[in-house]
Amino acid sequence: MLGFLSDEDRALVGRMILNGTVGSDNVVRAVHGVLETVTGRRWWEGHRLLAMSVQPEALGHLTLAGVDPWQRSAYEWCAATYALYTKHADEKERLKFDFQLSIPPRGYEDDWATDGGDDPEAVEKAMAGWMVTDGR
């Protein structure tokens, strides 16, 4: 996730970790906090939407729609990306997209439950519904 930093800033953070000025866990927590603040979403959701937005087709659609990344906040850019990916989705498809977006990466599963994550019973019910209607 430090890929969003300039080469100079990445080098500075790397030197701070090597010098023992900051721990790598502190840097990761800080990056997560920044992502949550600027995107208005859980850090992994913001990261995924930002990563999805730079895929050639998505970036092309956003550009053709007049969404200028230099004139928009990360929050707005993520909202535009979300709107692009859910534009033609029915309610079931949108809920499935939302659920997949909300699943934390491996090793951060506890953050899902403690960070105001989805109700486990509602998630189980939704997944059961998708499996039945998808023929699985």
Beta strands, then each sheet from edge to edge (+ up, - down):
end
